[in-house]
Amino acid sequence: MISNLLAALFATFALGPLQAEIERHAAAAGQPVEIIRQSQACLSSEVPALTRRASEDTFWTISTVIGLSTGWSSPANLLDKSNPDCAPIIKLIQGTEEAADEA
């Protein structure tokens, strides 16, 4: 029961904002709509594993939600760098974060 609650909280406070963050970075970088489609493909392959981990690892779930909510960690850290659908999304997020840090 608690694992289901944690998975729901994770989806609300981590996965939803992750998609919004991807869309924000894509718009800021002037990326085409194709990057949004690719982000949806990335998330559809990553969400089951992330949800499973959230329901099994309480500490990871809480620390991830807090880290994302406060900006201490990047949403790109949630995505699998070896997933071909996610690699461009990770680069997009990290690239715009680095540009924002330099400004």
N, C-alpha and C positions, 0 to 999 in steps of 0.2 A: 504494500500500500504506500509506504513512504517512497519507494523507488518510483512509483507512478507519479507521485506528487513532484518529486525532484525532476523527473523527465518533463513534466508539464511546465514547471518553472523554468527549466533550461530552455525549452522551446520558446517560451514567452520572452525571456530576458536575454537570450543569447542568439538563437537562430533567427528570430524576427528582425532584431537589430542588425544582424549580419547581412541579411538580404538588403536592408535599407542602406547600410554602409556601402555595399558593393554598388548599388544604384547611384548613391551620392558621388562616389569616387569616379564612376563612369561618366556621369554628367559633368563633373568638374574637369575631367580630362578631355571632354569632347569626344568620347568614344561612341561608336555606332551602336545601334540597338542590338547588334549581334553579340556584343559583350554581355548584355543582359540575358540573352538566351543561353549563352555559355555559362553564366553564373547559375542559372536555374538548373542546367544539366549537372553542374558541379555539386550544387546543394542537394539535388535529388539523389546523387550517389553517396554523399557524405552524411546526410541527416540520419539515416538508420544507424550507422556506426556511432555517431555522436550521441544520439538518443540512448542507445544501448549503454554507452559508457557513462552517461549522466545518470542512468538508473542504477548502475552497478557501483559507481565510485562517488560517494557523497562528498568527500573532500574536494575532488577535482571539480565537481559540479559547482559547489559553492565558491571556490576560489576563481573559477572561470567566469561565473556570473559577476562577481565583485570586480574582477580584473577588467572585464569588458565594460561594465557600467561606469567605472571610474576612469577608464582610459589607460590603466596601467598595462594592459596587454592589448595586442592588436587582434582584430578579427581574423587576420590572415593566419594566425597561429592555430586556428581551429581546422583549417583546411589541409588536406593531404598534398604535399608538394609533388609527390610522384603521380598523382592523378592528372592525366592530360587535360581534363576539363577544368581543373582548378589552377593549374600552373599560371595561365594568363591572368586569372583573377587575383591570385596572390601578388603577382608582379604589379598589377594595377593598384591594389591597395597599398602595397609597400612603396611604390613610386610616388603616389600622391601624398603619403604620410611624410616621406623624406622631403618632398618639395615644401610641404607646410612647415616642417621643422626648420628648414633653411630660411624661410621668409621671416 
